Amino acid sequence: MKKLILAGCLATLMSTPASAETIGVSMALFDDNFLTVLRNGIQKLGESKGVKVQIEDAQNDVAKQLDQVKNFVASGVDAIIVNPVDTSATEALSAAADSAGVPLVYVNRQPINLDKLPKKQAFVGSNEIESGTLEAFQVCQMLRAQGKTDGARAYILIGELQNQSAIQRTKDVHDVIGMDMCNFIKIIDEQTANYQRNQAQDLMTNWLSSGEAFDAIFANNDEMAIGAIQALKAGGIGMDKVVVGGIDATQDALKAMQAGDLDVTVFQNAAGQGAGALDAALRLAKGEDVPQKVYIPFELVTPANIDKYLSKN
């Protein structure tokens, strides 16, 4: 009888998958180059670890994202990863997961309640103070190198106003041009293009129609920088006449830099953030301790060091 019981137990154990974790992932939107790389980072690590990863598109809808988190909880996932649609509306997401005892990891976009996250929740991303500061300071240096230190003029393309990254990156630009060595730069105008290439192209076209002279463009991300470049080219403006900066170091941005159109970008390790978020979620699901803030450094990218980044994203 003991042998039969033991044999039955062994058969049950052998039929159980070695890794049975299921992770629910809610992405702000799928239609974004940077977030696609981040999403692939999550998927790739999940496949290598034998983890079931269920990824859903919130389509930039706050209510839809909250429903996705609640549905993940109801379906019994081991942990949840969220790339927030609106970083100022994350408290409801945290509460939904916390009340059910399900670990939650925010990725890339910093939640408003970061310093008050429940015990089994964390954030994996990069420190946005670095991103805009690196971009703005490099643009400032390039303008100085061109001798444009007497009343240089610039535009700022802002990302989604509900996201902490757009707010911080824009503040970074203002902080840098407030420094003694960069206070020769004047901002003509700043408006949101919601991190979108097409919207940035339209906005830049409108700015060009005003006839204002300008020397630089600070974009909160590469997609908007590329949109601005497209508008400049369509307007017959030589790319050697304007310094253009972006953030993310996407493959499209690096191609634009190789072509001599984009002057500076900042590498944000999308794949690394995605993998880091999944690793943190799995560790929390196992009851392990995870730092509440896991920062992956930003890195400045210019034509001088672009070769180092061509195969990273």
Contacts in CASP RR format, 6 or more apart in sequence:
PFRMAT RR
TARGET T0000
AUTHOR 0000-0000-0000
METHOD contacts of the structure
MODEL  1
MKKLILAGCLATLMSTPASAETIGVSMALFDDNFLTVLRNGIQKLGESKG
VKVQIEDAQNDVAKQLDQVKNFVASGVDAIIVNPVDTSATEALSAAADSA
GVPLVYVNRQPINLDKLPKKQAFVGSNEIESGTLEAFQVCQMLRAQGKTD
GARAYILIGELQNQSAIQRTKDVHDVIGMDMCNFIKIIDEQTANYQRNQA
QDLMTNWLSSGEAFDAIFANNDEMAIGAIQALKAGGIGMDKVVVGGIDAT
QDALKAMQAGDLDVTVFQNAAGQGAGALDAALRLAKGEDVPQKVYIPFEL
VTPANIDKYLSKN
17 50 0 8 1.000
18 50 0 8 1.000
19 49 0 8 1.000
19 50 0 8 1.000
19 51 0 8 1.000
21 51 0 8 1.000
21 52 0 8 1.000
21 78 0 8 1.000
21 79 0 8 1.000
21 282 0 8 1.000
21 285 0 8 1.000
22 51 0 8 1.000
22 52 0 8 1.000
22 53 0 8 1.000
22 54 0 8 1.000
22 75 0 8 1.000
22 76 0 8 1.000
22 77 0 8 1.000
22 78 0 8 1.000
23 46 0 8 1.000
23 51 0 8 1.000
23 52 0 8 1.000
23 53 0 8 1.000
23 54 0 8 1.000
23 77 0 8 1.000
23 78 0 8 1.000
23 79 0 8 1.000
23 80 0 8 1.000
23 81 0 8 1.000
23 278 0 8 1.000
23 281 0 8 1.000
23 282 0 8 1.000
23 285 0 8 1.000
24 53 0 8 1.000
24 54 0 8 1.000
24 55 0 8 1.000
24 56 0 8 1.000
24 72 0 8 1.000
24 77 0 8 1.000
24 79 0 8 1.000
24 80 0 8 1.000
24 81 0 8 1.000
25 39 0 8 1.000
25 42 0 8 1.000
25 53 0 8 1.000
25 54 0 8 1.000
25 55 0 8 1.000
25 56 0 8 1.000
25 80 0 8 1.000
25 81 0 8 1.000
25 82 0 8 1.000
25 83 0 8 1.000
26 56 0 8 1.000
26 58 0 8 1.000
26 65 0 8 1.000
26 68 0 8 1.000
26 69 0 8 1.000
26 72 0 8 1.000
26 80 0 8 1.000
26 81 0 8 1.000
26 82 0 8 1.000
26 83 0 8 1.000
27 35 0 8 1.000
27 38 0 8 1.000
27 39 0 8 1.000
27 55 0 8 1.000
27 56 0 8 1.000
27 57 0 8 1.000
27 58 0 8 1.000
27 83 0 8 1.000
28 35 0 8 1.000
28 58 0 8 1.000
28 60 0 8 1.000
28 65 0 8 1.000
28 83 0 8 1.000
28 84 0 8 1.000
28 85 0 8 1.000
28 109 0 8 1.000
29 35 0 8 1.000
29 57 0 8 1.000
29 58 0 8 1.000
29 59 0 8 1.000
29 60 0 8 1.000
29 85 0 8 1.000
30 36 0 8 1.000
30 39 0 8 1.000
30 57 0 8 1.000
30 59 0 8 1.000
32 195 0 8 1.000
32 223 0 8 1.000
33 222 0 8 1.000
33 223 0 8 1.000
33 248 0 8 1.000
33 250 0 8 1.000
33 251 0 8 1.000
33 252 0 8 1.000
34 221 0 8 1.000
34 222 0 8 1.000
34 223 0 8 1.000
34 248 0 8 1.000
34 250 0 8 1.000
34 268 0 8 1.000
34 270 0 8 1.000
35 83 0 8 1.000
35 108 0 8 1.000
35 270 0 8 1.000
37 250 0 8 1.000
37 270 0 8 1.000
37 271 0 8 1.000
37 313 0 8 1.000
38 83 0 8 1.000
38 107 0 8 1.000
38 108 0 8 1.000
38 270 0 8 1.000
38 271 0 8 1.000
38 272 0 8 1.000
38 273 0 8 1.000
38 274 0 8 1.000
39 55 0 8 1.000
39 274 0 8 1.000
40 271 0 8 1.000
41 270 0 8 1.000
41 271 0 8 1.000
41 272 0 8 1.000
41 274 0 8 1.000
41 275 0 8 1.000
41 278 0 8 1.000
42 53 0 8 1.000
42 55 0 8 1.000
42 81 0 8 1.000
42 107 0 8 1.000
42 274 0 8 1.000
42 275 0 8 1.000
42 277 0 8 1.000
42 278 0 8 1.000
43 53 0 8 1.000
43 55 0 8 1.000
44 271 0 8 1.000
44 275 0 8 1.000
45 51 0 8 1.000
45 274 0 8 1.000
45 275 0 8 1.000
45 276 0 8 1.000
45 278 0 8 1.000
45 279 0 8 1.000
46 53 0 8 1.000
46 278 0 8 1.000
47 53 0 8 1.000
49 278 0 8 1.000
49 282 0 8 1.000
51 278 0 8 1.000
51 282 0 8 1.000
53 278 0 8 1.000
54 72 0 8 1.000
54 77 0 8 1.000
56 68 0 8 1.000
58 64 0 8 1.000
58 65 0 8 1.000
58 68 0 8 1.000
58 85 0 8 1.000
60 85 0 8 1.000
61 85 0 8 1.000
62 85 0 8 1.000
62 86 0 8 1.000
62 89 0 8 1.000
64 85 0 8 1.000
65 82 0 8 1.000
65 84 0 8 1.000
65 85 0 8 1.000
65 93 0 8 1.000
66 92 0 8 1.000
66 93 0 8 1.000
66 96 0 8 1.000
69 80 0 8 1.000
69 82 0 8 1.000
69 93 0 8 1.000
69 96 0 8 1.000
69 97 0 8 1.000
69 104 0 8 1.000
70 96 0 8 1.000
72 80 0 8 1.000
72 102 0 8 1.000
73 80 0 8 1.000
73 96 0 8 1.000
73 97 0 8 1.000
73 100 0 8 1.000
73 102 0 8 1.000
76 102 0 8 1.000
77 102 0 8 1.000
78 102 0 8 1.000
78 103 0 8 1.000
78 281 0 8 1.000
78 282 0 8 1.000
78 285 0 8 1.000
79 102 0 8 1.000
79 103 0 8 1.000
79 104 0 8 1.000
79 105 0 8 1.000
79 281 0 8 1.000
79 282 0 8 1.000
79 284 0 8 1.000
79 285 0 8 1.000
80 97 0 8 1.000
80 102 0 8 1.000
80 103 0 8 1.000
80 104 0 8 1.000
80 105 0 8 1.000
80 281 0 8 1.000
81 104 0 8 1.000
81 105 0 8 1.000
81 106 0 8 1.000
81 107 0 8 1.000
81 274 0 8 1.000
81 277 0 8 1.000
81 278 0 8 1.000
81 281 0 8 1.000
82 90 0 8 1.000
82 93 0 8 1.000
82 104 0 8 1.000
82 105 0 8 1.000
82 106 0 8 1.000
82 107 0 8 1.000
83 106 0 8 1.000
83 107 0 8 1.000
83 108 0 8 1.000
83 109 0 8 1.000
84 90 0 8 1.000
84 93 0 8 1.000
84 106 0 8 1.000
84 109 0 8 1.000
84 111 0 8 1.000
84 163 0 8 1.000
85 162 0 8 1.000
86 162 0 8 1.000
86 163 0 8 1.000
87 109 0 8 1.000
87 110 0 8 1.000
87 111 0 8 1.000
87 112 0 8 1.000
87 162 0 8 1.000
87 163 0 8 1.000
87 164 0 8 1.000
87 165 0 8 1.000
88 112 0 8 1.000
88 162 0 8 1.000
88 164 0 8 1.000
89 112 0 8 1.000
89 162 0 8 1.000
90 106 0 8 1.000
90 111 0 8 1.000
90 112 0 8 1.000
90 113 0 8 1.000
91 111 0 8 1.000
91 112 0 8 1.000
91 113 0 8 1.000
93 104 0 8 1.000
93 111 0 8 1.000
94 104 0 8 1.000
94 111 0 8 1.000
94 113 0 8 1.000
94 117 0 8 1.000
94 118 0 8 1.000
94 121 0 8 1.000
97 103 0 8 1.000
97 104 0 8 1.000
97 118 0 8 1.000
97 121 0 8 1.000
98 104 0 8 1.000
98 118 0 8 1.000
98 120 0 8 1.000
98 121 0 8 1.000
101 120 0 8 1.000
102 120 0 8 1.000
103 120 0 8 1.000
103 121 0 8 1.000
103 281 0 8 1.000
103 284 0 8 1.000
103 285 0 8 1.000
104 118 0 8 1.000
104 120 0 8 1.000
104 121 0 8 1.000
104 281 0 8 1.000
105 121 0 8 1.000
105 122 0 8 1.000
105 123 0 8 1.000
105 124 0 8 1.000
105 277 0 8 1.000
105 280 0 8 1.000
105 281 0 8 1.000
105 284 0 8 1.000
106 114 0 8 1.000
106 121 0 8 1.000
106 122 0 8 1.000
106 123 0 8 1.000
106 124 0 8 1.000
106 277 0 8 1.000
107 123 0 8 1.000
107 124 0 8 1.000
107 125 0 8 1.000
107 273 0 8 1.000
107 274 0 8 1.000
107 276 0 8 1.000
107 277 0 8 1.000
108 124 0 8 1.000
108 125 0 8 1.000
108 126 0 8 1.000
108 270 0 8 1.000
108 273 0 8 1.000
108 274 0 8 1.000
109 163 0 8 1.000
109 164 0 8 1.000
109 165 0 8 1.000
110 123 0 8 1.000
110 125 0 8 1.000
110 128 0 8 1.000
110 164 0 8 1.000
110 165 0 8 1.000
111 117 0 8 1.000
111 123 0 8 1.000
112 164 0 8 1.000
114 123 0 8 1.000
114 292 0 8 1.000
114 293 0 8 1.000
117 123 0 8 1.000
117 292 0 8 1.000
120 284 0 8 1.000
120 287 0 8 1.000
121 284 0 8 1.000
121 292 0 8 1.000
122 280 0 8 1.000
122 284 0 8 1.000
122 290 0 8 1.000
122 291 0 8 1.000
122 292 0 8 1.000
122 293 0 8 1.000
122 294 0 8 1.000
123 292 0 8 1.000
123 293 0 8 1.000
123 294 0 8 1.000
124 273 0 8 1.000
124 274 0 8 1.000
124 276 0 8 1.000
124 277 0 8 1.000
124 280 0 8 1.000
124 294 0 8 1.000
124 296 0 8 1.000
125 273 0 8 1.000
125 277 0 8 1.000
125 294 0 8 1.000
125 295 0 8 1.000
125 296 0 8 1.000
126 268 0 8 1.000
126 269 0 8 1.000
126 273 0 8 1.000
126 295 0 8 1.000
126 296 0 8 1.000
126 297 0 8 1.000
126 298 0 8 1.000
127 295 0 8 1.000
127 297 0 8 1.000
127 298 0 8 1.000
128 164 0 8 1.000
128 165 0 8 1.000
128 168 0 8 1.000
128 169 0 8 1.000
128 172 0 8 1.000
129 168 0 8 1.000
129 172 0 8 1.000
130 266 0 8 1.000
130 297 0 8 1.000
130 298 0 8 1.000
131 165 0 8 1.000
131 168 0 8 1.000
131 169 0 8 1.000
131 172 0 8 1.000
131 247 0 8 1.000
131 266 0 8 1.000
131 268 0 8 1.000
131 298 0 8 1.000
132 168 0 8 1.000
132 169 0 8 1.000
132 172 0 8 1.000
132 173 0 8 1.000
132 176 0 8 1.000
132 220 0 8 1.000
132 247 0 8 1.000
132 266 0 8 1.000
133 172 0 8 1.000
133 175 0 8 1.000
133 176 0 8 1.000
134 266 0 8 1.000
134 298 0 8 1.000
134 299 0 8 1.000
134 300 0 8 1.000
135 169 0 8 1.000
135 172 0 8 1.000
135 173 0 8 1.000
135 218 0 8 1.000
135 245 0 8 1.000
135 246 0 8 1.000
135 247 0 8 1.000
135 264 0 8 1.000
135 265 0 8 1.000
135 266 0 8 1.000
135 300 0 8 1.000
136 172 0 8 1.000
136 173 0 8 1.000
136 175 0 8 1.000
136 176 0 8 1.000
136 177 0 8 1.000
136 182 0 8 1.000
136 218 0 8 1.000
137 176 0 8 1.000
137 182 0 8 1.000
138 245 0 8 1.000
138 263 0 8 1.000
138 264 0 8 1.000
138 300 0 8 1.000
138 302 0 8 1.000
139 154 0 8 1.000
139 216 0 8 1.000
139 218 0 8 1.000
139 243 0 8 1.000
139 245 0 8 1.000
139 263 0 8 1.000
139 264 0 8 1.000
140 176 0 8 1.000
140 177 0 8 1.000
140 181 0 8 1.000
140 182 0 8 1.000
140 185 0 8 1.000
142 243 0 8 1.000
142 263 0 8 1.000
142 264 0 8 1.000
143 149 0 8 1.000
143 152 0 8 1.000
143 184 0 8 1.000
143 185 0 8 1.000
143 215 0 8 1.000
143 216 0 8 1.000
143 243 0 8 1.000
144 181 0 8 1.000
146 243 0 8 1.000
148 184 0 8 1.000
148 215 0 8 1.000
149 184 0 8 1.000
150 184 0 8 1.000
151 184 0 8 1.000
151 185 0 8 1.000
151 186 0 8 1.000
152 184 0 8 1.000
152 185 0 8 1.000
152 186 0 8 1.000
152 215 0 8 1.000
152 216 0 8 1.000
153 185 0 8 1.000
153 186 0 8 1.000
153 187 0 8 1.000
153 188 0 8 1.000
153 212 0 8 1.000
153 213 0 8 1.000
153 214 0 8 1.000
153 215 0 8 1.000
153 216 0 8 1.000
154 185 0 8 1.000
154 186 0 8 1.000
154 187 0 8 1.000
154 188 0 8 1.000
154 214 0 8 1.000
154 215 0 8 1.000
154 216 0 8 1.000
154 217 0 8 1.000
154 218 0 8 1.000
155 187 0 8 1.000
155 188 0 8 1.000
155 189 0 8 1.000
155 190 0 8 1.000
155 204 0 8 1.000
155 207 0 8 1.000
155 214 0 8 1.000
155 216 0 8 1.000
155 217 0 8 1.000
155 218 0 8 1.000
155 228 0 8 1.000
156 170 0 8 1.000
156 173 0 8 1.000
156 187 0 8 1.000
156 189 0 8 1.000
156 190 0 8 1.000
156 191 0 8 1.000
156 217 0 8 1.000
156 218 0 8 1.000
156 219 0 8 1.000
156 220 0 8 1.000
157 190 0 8 1.000
157 191 0 8 1.000
157 192 0 8 1.000
157 193 0 8 1.000
157 200 0 8 1.000
157 203 0 8 1.000
157 204 0 8 1.000
157 217 0 8 1.000
157 218 0 8 1.000
157 219 0 8 1.000
157 220 0 8 1.000
157 224 0 8 1.000
157 225 0 8 1.000
157 228 0 8 1.000
158 166 0 8 1.000
158 170 0 8 1.000
158 190 0 8 1.000
158 191 0 8 1.000
158 192 0 8 1.000
158 193 0 8 1.000
158 220 0 8 1.000
159 165 0 8 1.000
159 166 0 8 1.000
159 169 0 8 1.000
159 192 0 8 1.000
159 193 0 8 1.000
159 194 0 8 1.000
159 195 0 8 1.000
159 220 0 8 1.000
159 221 0 8 1.000
159 224 0 8 1.000
160 166 0 8 1.000
160 192 0 8 1.000
160 194 0 8 1.000
160 195 0 8 1.000
161 167 0 8 1.000
161 192 0 8 1.000
165 220 0 8 1.000
166 192 0 8 1.000
166 195 0 8 1.000
166 220 0 8 1.000
169 220 0 8 1.000
169 247 0 8 1.000
170 190 0 8 1.000
170 220 0 8 1.000
173 187 0 8 1.000
173 218 0 8 1.000
174 187 0 8 1.000
176 182 0 8 1.000
177 183 0 8 1.000
177 185 0 8 1.000
177 187 0 8 1.000
185 216 0 8 1.000
188 207 0 8 1.000
188 212 0 8 1.000
188 214 0 8 1.000
189 207 0 8 1.000
191 203 0 8 1.000
193 199 0 8 1.000
193 200 0 8 1.000
193 202 0 8 1.000
193 203 0 8 1.000
193 224 0 8 1.000
195 220 0 8 1.000
195 221 0 8 1.000
195 223 0 8 1.000
195 224 0 8 1.000
196 223 0 8 1.000
196 224 0 8 1.000
197 223 0 8 1.000
197 224 0 8 1.000
197 226 0 8 1.000
197 227 0 8 1.000
197 230 0 8 1.000
198 227 0 8 1.000
199 224 0 8 1.000
200 219 0 8 1.000
200 223 0 8 1.000
200 224 0 8 1.000
200 225 0 8 1.000
200 226 0 8 1.000
200 227 0 8 1.000
200 228 0 8 1.000
200 231 0 8 1.000
201 227 0 8 1.000
201 228 0 8 1.000
201 230 0 8 1.000
201 231 0 8 1.000
202 231 0 8 1.000
203 228 0 8 1.000
204 217 0 8 1.000
204 227 0 8 1.000
204 228 0 8 1.000
204 230 0 8 1.000
204 231 0 8 1.000
204 232 0 8 1.000
205 231 0 8 1.000
205 234 0 8 1.000
205 235 0 8 1.000
207 214 0 8 1.000
208 231 0 8 1.000
208 232 0 8 1.000
208 235 0 8 1.000
208 237 0 8 1.000
214 242 0 8 1.000
215 242 0 8 1.000
215 243 0 8 1.000
216 242 0 8 1.000
216 243 0 8 1.000
216 244 0 8 1.000
216 245 0 8 1.000
217 225 0 8 1.000
217 228 0 8 1.000
217 242 0 8 1.000
217 243 0 8 1.000
217 244 0 8 1.000
217 245 0 8 1.000
218 245 0 8 1.000
218 246 0 8 1.000
219 225 0 8 1.000
219 228 0 8 1.000
219 244 0 8 1.000
219 245 0 8 1.000
219 246 0 8 1.000
219 247 0 8 1.000
220 246 0 8 1.000
220 247 0 8 1.000
221 246 0 8 1.000
221 247 0 8 1.000
221 248 0 8 1.000
222 246 0 8 1.000
222 247 0 8 1.000
222 248 0 8 1.000
222 249 0 8 1.000
222 250 0 8 1.000
222 252 0 8 1.000
222 253 0 8 1.000
222 256 0 8 1.000
222 262 0 8 1.000
222 265 0 8 1.000
223 248 0 8 1.000
223 250 0 8 1.000
223 252 0 8 1.000
224 246 0 8 1.000
225 244 0 8 1.000
225 245 0 8 1.000
225 246 0 8 1.000
225 253 0 8 1.000
225 256 0 8 1.000
225 262 0 8 1.000
225 265 0 8 1.000
226 252 0 8 1.000
226 253 0 8 1.000
226 256 0 8 1.000
226 262 0 8 1.000
228 244 0 8 1.000
229 239 0 8 1.000
229 244 0 8 1.000
229 256 0 8 1.000
229 261 0 8 1.000
229 262 0 8 1.000
232 238 0 8 1.000
232 239 0 8 1.000
232 242 0 8 1.000
232 244 0 8 1.000
233 239 0 8 1.000
233 261 0 8 1.000
239 260 0 8 1.000
239 261 0 8 1.000
243 263 0 8 1.000
243 264 0 8 1.000
244 261 0 8 1.000
244 262 0 8 1.000
244 263 0 8 1.000
244 264 0 8 1.000
245 262 0 8 1.000
245 263 0 8 1.000
245 264 0 8 1.000
245 265 0 8 1.000
246 253 0 8 1.000
246 262 0 8 1.000
246 264 0 8 1.000
246 265 0 8 1.000
246 266 0 8 1.000
247 265 0 8 1.000
247 266 0 8 1.000
247 268 0 8 1.000
247 298 0 8 1.000
248 265 0 8 1.000
248 266 0 8 1.000
248 267 0 8 1.000
248 268 0 8 1.000
248 270 0 8 1.000
249 265 0 8 1.000
249 266 0 8 1.000
249 267 0 8 1.000
249 268 0 8 1.000
249 299 0 8 1.000
249 301 0 8 1.000
249 309 0 8 1.000
249 312 0 8 1.000
249 313 0 8 1.000
250 313 0 8 1.000
251 313 0 8 1.000
253 262 0 8 1.000
253 265 0 8 1.000
254 265 0 8 1.000
254 301 0 8 1.000
254 306 0 8 1.000
254 309 0 8 1.000
254 310 0 8 1.000
256 262 0 8 1.000
257 263 0 8 1.000
257 265 0 8 1.000
257 301 0 8 1.000
257 302 0 8 1.000
257 303 0 8 1.000
257 306 0 8 1.000
258 303 0 8 1.000
258 306 0 8 1.000
260 303 0 8 1.000
263 302 0 8 1.000
263 303 0 8 1.000
264 300 0 8 1.000
264 301 0 8 1.000
264 302 0 8 1.000
265 301 0 8 1.000
266 298 0 8 1.000
266 299 0 8 1.000
266 300 0 8 1.000
266 301 0 8 1.000
267 298 0 8 1.000
267 299 0 8 1.000
267 300 0 8 1.000
267 301 0 8 1.000
267 309 0 8 1.000
267 312 0 8 1.000
267 313 0 8 1.000
268 296 0 8 1.000
268 298 0 8 1.000
269 296 0 8 1.000
269 312 0 8 1.000
269 313 0 8 1.000
270 313 0 8 1.000
271 312 0 8 1.000
271 313 0 8 1.000
272 296 0 8 1.000
273 296 0 8 1.000
276 294 0 8 1.000
276 296 0 8 1.000
280 290 0 8 1.000
280 294 0 8 1.000
283 289 0 8 1.000
283 290 0 8 1.000
284 290 0 8 1.000
299 309 0 8 1.000
301 309 0 8 1.000
END
